[in-house]
Structures are given as C-alpha cells and as structure tokens.
C-alpha cells in the first residue's frame, strides 16, 4: 500500500499542477458552472476515453491520460461547488482554490486508503477499461440524482460518487503509467 500512496500523490501532483496553471490562465471561471454542467463535462471525458479504448482510429492527438486528469480536476471542481455553491462571477483567488483543492484531495485519498485496506488493492487486478466503465456508471448515478433534485432513498449521495470517480481515475492513471 506504500507504493499506492506514493503513486497516488505523484498522479495528484500532475493534476494539481495543471489545475494551478489553468487557474492562472482563466481564473475561477469554472465557479459559474452548475453541478449538472460539471457532470456533463466529466461524462464527455469518460465517453471519449471509452471511445479511445474501443476505436482503432484517433482523429485528435490526445490520449486517455489527459482525459483522466480532466476527470479528476472536474470532480474536484464539482466537490468545491457542492461545498461553496454556484456563483454568477468568478470569486475564488488562486491561493484559496489551491487550499480547497488540497482539502478535497486529502479527503478523497483517505477514502481510497480506507477502501484499499478493506478491498486489498483489488483495483490492481482490474483493467483500465473496467475503471472507465465504473466512472461512467457513477456518472449515470450522479445524473439520476441530479434529475431527482438531489433526493435519494439509499444512495450515499453525489459527493461520494465524485470521490469514487477521482479514485478510479487515479487508479487508471497508475495502470497507464505502469504500462
């Protein structure tokens, strides 16, 4: 599990670095996005990954890795939106956004470590395509919860689904790095 923790941190360092660079370029324009818009952005990325995994021909020169990174960062944005709410104008400076990003990752990594302990790192025997399918399944669940105005009977809720998607995307990136 020690390797997993370091590999996780290495992946998040890449994701966080991209998040910071985009914040410097665009500011917190993403703060105006409603949750369904973020969910749809993640869905588009997951569908593209699935397409890349199934199609022999690629017409855009970007692979799965950049899309999984995008999934992680959009999920972090969604978790921040769940906590802070949607705004009409960008309102979070870079330093605050980084603090929020780090808080969400700390929580999500702890969830991964807890589940990894209980499941015995079963994800290591999974295929990247299966992790992609699990992300898509979680997205469909989130979309249904959103369509139900956030009301659930037995679901763990939207935030848990975003956290799981982050962890699945990290696992996929670890696999891709090892390949």
RODO-2510 file (C-alpha; in nm, 4 decimals, decimal comma):
residues 179
     n   res          X          Y          Z
     1     x     0,0000     0,0000     0,0000
     2     x     0,3029     0,2273     0,0450
     3     x     0,3566     0,2243    -0,3328
     4     x    -0,0078     0,3123    -0,3889
     5     x     0,0146     0,6162    -0,1616
     6     x     0,3224     0,7494    -0,3432
     7     x     0,1781     0,6700    -0,6866
     8     x    -0,1445     0,8447    -0,5849
     9     x     0,0489     1,1528    -0,4735
    10     x     0,2511     1,1559    -0,7963
    11     x    -0,0672     1,1490    -1,0063
    12     x    -0,2295     1,4222    -0,7984
    13     x     0,0822     1,6383    -0,8298
    14     x     0,0387     1,6334    -1,2095
    15     x    -0,3353     1,7055    -1,1825
    16     x    -0,2870     1,9828    -0,9286
    17     x    -0,0121     2,1435    -1,1369
    18     x    -0,2450     2,1575    -1,4380
    19     x    -0,5270     2,2952    -1,2191
    20     x    -0,2971     2,5736    -1,0922
    21     x    -0,1796     2,6613    -1,4443
    22     x    -0,5378     2,6789    -1,5702
    23     x    -0,6366     2,8926    -1,2704
    24     x    -0,3539     3,1318    -1,3642
    25     x    -0,4752     3,1415    -1,7253
    26     x    -0,8524     3,1543    -1,6682
    27     x    -0,9080     3,2391    -1,3040
    28     x    -1,2003     3,0682    -1,1354
    29     x    -1,4371     3,0972    -1,4332
    30     x    -1,5462     2,7393    -1,3548
    31     x    -1,7225     2,8720    -1,0433
    32     x    -2,0219     2,9725    -1,2586
    33     x    -2,0797     2,6111    -1,3668
    34     x    -2,3812     2,4410    -1,2178
    35     x    -2,3325     2,0840    -1,0986
    36     x    -2,5063     1,9224    -1,3990
    37     x    -2,2699     2,1148    -1,6295
    38     x    -1,9675     1,9766    -1,4459
    39     x    -2,1199     1,6288    -1,4503
    40     x    -2,1699     1,6597    -1,8256
    41     x    -1,8084     1,7703    -1,8763
    42     x    -1,6883     1,4643    -1,6834
    43     x    -1,9276     1,2470    -1,8830
    44     x    -1,7870     1,3775    -2,2132
    45     x    -1,4338     1,2957    -2,0983
    46     x    -1,5301     0,9464    -1,9824
    47     x    -1,7151     0,8793    -2,3088
    48     x    -1,4090     0,9941    -2,5053
    49     x    -1,1887     0,7567    -2,3056
    50     x    -1,4285     0,4726    -2,3787
    51     x    -1,4234     0,5653    -2,7454
    52     x    -1,0428     0,5685    -2,7470
    53     x    -1,0434     0,2248    -2,5862
    54     x    -1,2842     0,0865    -2,8470
    55     x    -1,1788     0,2629    -3,1683
    56     x    -0,8715     0,1838    -3,3726
    57     x    -0,8504     0,5291    -3,5322
    58     x    -0,7850     0,8506    -3,3369
    59     x    -0,8553     1,1824    -3,5040
    60     x    -0,7452     1,4030    -3,2127
    61     x    -0,3921     1,3644    -3,0820
    62     x    -0,4773     1,3380    -2,7124
    63     x    -0,4837     1,0101    -2,5285
    64     x    -0,6570     0,8653    -2,2273
    65     x    -0,4188     1,0145    -1,9729
    66     x    -0,5148     1,3769    -2,0330
    67     x    -0,8831     1,2831    -2,0157
    68     x    -0,8414     1,1004    -1,6827
    69     x    -0,6571     1,4070    -1,5489
    70     x    -0,9509     1,6189    -1,6655
    71     x    -1,1938     1,3881    -1,4867
    72     x    -1,0003     1,4276    -1,1625
    73     x    -0,9884     1,8059    -1,1855
    74     x    -1,3533     1,8440    -1,2867
    75     x    -1,4550     1,6176    -0,9968
    76     x    -1,2562     1,8398    -0,7592
    77     x    -1,4354     2,1438    -0,9022
    78     x    -1,7697     1,9677    -0,8518
    79     x    -1,6833     1,8881    -0,4889
    80     x    -1,5910     2,2531    -0,4341
    81     x    -1,9171     2,3630    -0,5984
    82     x    -2,1114     2,1290    -0,3696
    83     x    -1,9494     2,2956    -0,0690
    84     x    -1,9421     2,6586    -0,1826
    85     x    -2,2384     2,6781    -0,4198
    86     x    -2,2546     2,8249    -0,7688
    87     x    -2,1818     3,1943    -0,8243
    88     x    -2,2585     3,4404    -1,1026
    89     x    -1,8996     3,5682    -1,1297
    90     x    -1,5605     3,4085    -1,0602
    91     x    -1,4890     3,4682    -0,6927
    92     x    -1,2075     3,2460    -0,5683
    93     x    -0,8470     3,3628    -0,5882
    94     x    -0,5743     3,1137    -0,6739
    95     x    -0,4478     3,0667    -0,3173
    96     x    -0,7973     2,9828    -0,1873
    97     x    -0,8653     2,7493    -0,4803
    98     x    -0,5445     2,5579    -0,4054
    99     x    -0,6421     2,5208    -0,0390
   100     x    -0,9860     2,3894    -0,1393
   101     x    -0,8293     2,1548    -0,3971
   102     x    -0,5908     2,0150    -0,1366
   103     x    -0,8714     1,9681     0,1174
   104     x    -1,0819     1,7698    -0,1310
   105     x    -0,7848     1,5540    -0,2312
   106     x    -0,6957     1,4843     0,1323
   107     x    -1,0493     1,3578     0,1971
   108     x    -1,0577     1,1573    -0,1253
   109     x    -0,7168     0,9997    -0,0664
   110     x    -0,8216     0,8947     0,2840
   111     x    -1,1310     0,7299     0,1348
   112     x    -0,9055     0,5471    -0,1115
   113     x    -0,6772     0,4279     0,1671
   114     x    -0,9709     0,3050     0,3760
   115     x    -1,1282     0,1200     0,0832
   116     x    -0,7899    -0,0091    -0,0306
   117     x    -0,7375    -0,1565     0,3142
   118     x    -1,0750    -0,3302     0,3080
   119     x    -1,0581    -0,4453    -0,0554
   120     x    -0,6917    -0,5452    -0,0542
   121     x    -0,5992    -0,3338    -0,3571
   122     x    -0,8333    -0,5308    -0,5820
   123     x    -0,8163    -0,2433    -0,8336
   124     x    -0,4643    -0,3574    -0,9275
   125     x    -0,6200    -0,6617    -1,0985
   126     x    -0,8731    -0,4508    -1,2885
   127     x    -0,8412    -0,3324    -1,6457
   128     x    -0,8349     0,0375    -1,7326
   129     x    -1,1469    -0,0255    -1,9431
   130     x    -1,3292    -0,1546    -1,6332
   131     x    -1,2282     0,1555    -1,4373
   132     x    -1,3627     0,3656    -1,7252
   133     x    -1,6926     0,1764    -1,7132
   134     x    -1,7160     0,2305    -1,3359
   135     x    -1,6628     0,6037    -1,3850
   136     x    -1,9396     0,6077    -1,6456
   137     x    -2,1682     0,4145    -1,4114
   138     x    -2,1015     0,6646    -1,1319
   139     x    -2,1767     0,9481    -1,3748
   140     x    -2,5094     0,7950    -1,4691
   141     x    -2,5901     0,7644    -1,0994
   142     x    -2,4990     1,1289    -1,0389
   143     x    -2,7101     1,2384    -1,3359
   144     x    -3,0057     1,0456    -1,1947
   145     x    -2,9590     1,2017    -0,8502
   146     x    -2,9400     1,5448    -1,0148
   147     x    -3,2581     1,4686    -1,2096
   148     x    -3,4198     1,3734    -0,8761
   149     x    -3,3276     1,7184    -0,7379
   150     x    -3,0672     1,5591    -0,5100
   151     x    -3,3157     1,3372    -0,3295
   152     x    -3,2106     0,9772    -0,2679
   153     x    -3,3540     0,6872    -0,0741
   154     x    -3,0449     0,4765    -0,0079
   155     x    -2,7637     0,6372    -0,2090
   156     x    -2,4525     0,7719    -0,0440
   157     x    -2,5061     1,0933    -0,2384
   158     x    -2,3350     1,2936    -0,5068
   159     x    -2,0094     1,3791    -0,3288
   160     x    -1,9253     1,0129    -0,2625
   161     x    -1,9719     0,9394    -0,6325
   162     x    -1,7355     1,2226    -0,7331
   163     x    -1,4790     1,0965    -0,4804
   164     x    -1,5049     0,7433    -0,6202
   165     x    -1,4591     0,8775    -0,9746
   166     x    -1,1423     1,0590    -0,8674
   167     x    -1,0046     0,7417    -0,7159
   168     x    -1,0951     0,5290    -1,0206
   169     x    -0,9276     0,7854    -1,2479
   170     x    -0,6144     0,7839    -1,0302
   171     x    -0,6071     0,4027    -1,0439
   172     x    -0,6414     0,4147    -1,4236
   173     x    -0,3538     0,6630    -1,4483
   174     x    -0,1373     0,4442    -1,2251
   175     x    -0,2084     0,1493    -1,4577
   176     x    -0,1331     0,3586    -1,7672
   177     x     0,1936     0,4818    -1,6138
   178     x     0,2950     0,1255    -1,5355
   179     x     0,2155     0,0004    -1,8885
***
